[in-house]
Amino acid sequence: MPAFTPRDLPLQDLHIVLGVTGSISCYKAADLASKLRQAGAAVEVVMTPAAAQFISPLTFRSLTGRDVIVDMFQAAEAEAHVEVARRADAMVIAPATADCLASLAHGLAGDMVALTALATRAPILLAPAMDNHMWEHPATQENVLTLRERGVAFVGPMEGRLASGRTGAGRLAEVPQIIGALRQLLGQRTGDLRGRHIVVSAGGTHEPLDPVRFIGNRSSGRMGFAIAEAARDRGAFVTLVAGPVALETPWGIQRVDIQTVAEMLVALEQATADSDAIIMAAAPADFRPAHPADHKIKKAPDQSSLTIELAQNPDIIASLPGGGVRVGFAAETRNLADYARQKLPAKRLHFIVANDVSAPGSGFGTETNQVVIFHDDGRVEEFPLLSKYAVAHLILDRVRERLQPQS
Ligand code: CTP
């Protein structure tokens, strides 16, 4: 079996400079610094003196394990401004105030944050936070336009309740959104799936019995969502066709929600019209109630049983004509290899990702998965128990090998 290094953390080995400017939402930047580290990044914080009024540099020093620079004249390192800027694989400014946007748009370098942004050649992501009138002001909007035209990326501001008590556009994006936007930005710059359209299906389906009941299954959608995120992290444009699952839409991914197999089929026919790959991680129901009732089914007092007639659903992946590289899943509880091998030609797949859902750590709703990949050329690859994100990357590595050259 070829050696491989599982890719568990999305920001592994990256150096992220976090700029913090003075807004009441500064407290959220502490959580952001912590989550960036948990995602594998080395985090270096630079702050404006105004930000240091809201939150202590000590908080960031404790969270990142690194010195925090507020005063550019007192930095321990000579030429610190340029060194911080040079080390960065990406710079995130969160929160970015109206003053910060103006400084950046005009190339000012009056504080450590603006100065680092001017000196770096790494991609920059801004998460603005301010009063809605300040955000909507033509001066701010012009600055935003200038920065966008220069290739600076934005996440938010979001609509909602502001510190003033008013509602409007001006809230700092939530931490998962900021990290999602950063991962997307890095993927779009350097990812190996840039310019590709990857379609992923996830979750189970709900087949209605009557207006209040359905037949469903235990699929959590986690494997499909992990693949969608990993493909976005590698620069792909991702369409995620999702059954009814309790998962937030990852940033930068086009999500289409469906309930039934019939709806999933229509959504996937549309999405795969121009796709480079279709990864069928969903668990569509094989059968649906043949005659769903228009009204809630009532029980009679003397009724001891109820028989429901089921009709077979179409096999979605088998009925899709193309879609590019075709990847299926086989969740089995026995005879894994035999069933997976049978499904490969029947569904015209390039490879199938099989797992024993009765094995510990590999079932529905877990964060991990242990898979075996069966290829259409007879190759078989076995993997250890991995995070679903790591499994997602090894699936995408194999998708990439099979992609048609880009036109
Ligand atoms: N699949 C599909 N349409 C269906 C059922 C399954 O496209 N109606 C896809 C799944 O998304 C998966 C693959 O086919 O990628 C295998 O699904 P699985 O449920 O393991 O197999 P089935 O073909 O449904 O066969 P069985 O349930 O008898 O094992």
Residues whose N, C-alpha, C, O or C-beta is under 5 A from the ligand:
A	BS01	CTP	M280 A281 A282 A283 P284 A285 D286 N313 P314 D315 I316 I317 A318 V327 G328 F329 A330 A331
